[in-house]
Amino acid sequence: MRFSRIATLAENDPHAIDLGVSGPAKIIINNTGSNDILLGQDRSDVLAATASQYLTLSAGVMLVFDAGPGVGFVGQQSMLWVNATGGDSTLEWAIFDFPGMVQYKSGD
């Protein structure tokens, strides 16, 4: 289990956060600030001058992902780039992973 927080995510100052997991997990990303945060795969995706491929995490919104090796975007990319837009913000995330747990598919 990992918890982390960027208390002051300055506007237009991108940061990479490590969301890598080695087994099945839940990932929670929470924008507890008062401004939007851009989420992207690369620094240039969230930088104000070049932003083009991003997801906007609105102020006060929490995202919850199922994750694991080979499960969608979060499973393929261990770094997620974040950048506050419209002013400084606050970002919190938690990873609840179960590295020793075996994943079963339906019908196994």
C-alpha positions as CSV (number, residue, x, y, z in Angstrom):
1,M,0.0,0.0,0.0
2,R,1.4,3.4,-0.9
3,F,0.0,6.9,-0.2
4,S,1.5,10.1,-1.6
5,R,0.5,13.8,-1.9
6,I,1.7,16.9,-3.8
7,A,0.5,19.6,-1.4
8,T,1.2,22.4,-3.9
9,L,1.2,21.3,-7.5
10,A,2.2,24.6,-9.1
11,E,0.5,25.8,-12.2
12,N,2.4,24.8,-15.4
13,D,5.1,22.8,-13.5
14,P,4.6,19.2,-14.6
15,H,5.5,16.3,-12.3
16,A,5.8,12.6,-13.0
17,I,4.3,10.2,-10.5
18,D,5.0,6.4,-10.3
19,L,1.8,4.4,-10.5
20,G,3.6,1.1,-11.3
21,V,2.1,-2.1,-9.8
22,S,3.4,-5.7,-9.9
23,G,0.1,-7.4,-9.3
24,P,-3.6,-6.6,-9.1
25,A,-4.3,-3.2,-7.5
26,K,-6.7,-0.3,-7.1
27,I,-5.3,3.1,-7.8
28,I,-7.1,6.2,-6.4
29,I,-6.2,9.7,-7.8
30,N,-7.8,12.6,-6.0
31,N,-7.7,16.3,-6.9
32,T,-8.3,18.0,-3.5
33,G,-7.3,21.4,-4.8
34,S,-9.4,24.2,-6.3
35,N,-8.1,24.1,-9.8
36,D,-8.1,21.5,-12.6
37,I,-5.2,19.0,-13.1
38,L,-4.1,17.6,-16.5
39,L,-3.1,13.9,-16.6
40,G,-1.0,12.6,-19.5
41,Q,1.5,9.9,-20.7
42,D,4.3,12.4,-21.4
43,R,5.5,15.8,-20.1
44,S,4.6,17.5,-23.4
45,D,1.1,16.1,-23.1
46,V,0.4,18.3,-20.0
47,L,2.7,21.3,-20.5
48,A,0.6,24.4,-21.2
49,A,2.5,25.3,-24.4
50,T,2.2,21.8,-26.0
51,A,-0.7,20.1,-24.2
52,S,-2.7,18.0,-26.7
53,Q,-3.3,14.5,-25.3
54,Y,-4.5,14.7,-21.7
55,L,-7.4,13.9,-19.4
56,T,-8.7,16.8,-17.2
57,L,-9.2,15.9,-13.5
58,S,-11.5,18.6,-12.3
59,A,-11.2,20.2,-8.9
60,G,-12.8,17.9,-6.2
61,V,-12.9,14.8,-8.4
62,M,-11.6,11.4,-7.5
63,L,-10.7,8.6,-10.0
64,V,-10.5,4.9,-9.1
65,F,-8.8,2.5,-11.4
66,D,-8.4,-1.3,-11.4
67,A,-4.8,-1.9,-12.4
68,G,-2.3,-4.6,-12.9
69,P,0.3,-5.8,-15.3
70,G,-1.2,-5.7,-18.8
71,V,-4.5,-4.0,-17.7
72,G,-5.1,-0.9,-19.8
73,F,-3.1,2.3,-19.8
74,V,-2.1,2.3,-16.1
75,G,-0.7,-1.3,-16.4
76,Q,1.4,-0.3,-19.5
77,Q,2.8,3.0,-18.3
78,S,4.3,3.3,-14.8
79,M,4.7,7.1,-14.9
80,L,1.8,9.5,-15.1
81,W,2.5,13.1,-15.8
82,V,0.4,15.7,-14.0
83,N,0.1,19.5,-14.3
84,A,-2.1,22.1,-12.6
85,T,-3.9,24.4,-14.9
86,G,-5.7,27.7,-14.0
87,G,-3.8,28.0,-10.7
88,D,-2.0,25.8,-8.1
89,S,-3.8,22.7,-6.9
90,T,-3.3,19.7,-4.6
91,L,-3.0,16.0,-5.8
92,E,-3.3,12.9,-3.7
93,W,-3.0,9.3,-4.8
94,A,-3.0,5.9,-3.2
95,I,-2.1,2.4,-4.5
96,F,-3.7,-0.6,-2.9
97,D,-1.7,-3.5,-4.4
98,F,-1.7,-7.2,-3.7
99,P,1.6,-8.4,-5.2
100,G,1.2,-12.0,-4.0
101,M,-2.4,-12.4,-5.1
102,V,-3.1,-14.5,-8.1
103,Q,-5.6,-13.1,-10.7
104,Y,-8.2,-15.5,-12.0
105,K,-10.2,-15.0,-15.2
106,S,-13.8,-15.9,-15.4
107,G,-14.2,-19.6,-16.2
108,D,-10.8,-20.7,-14.7
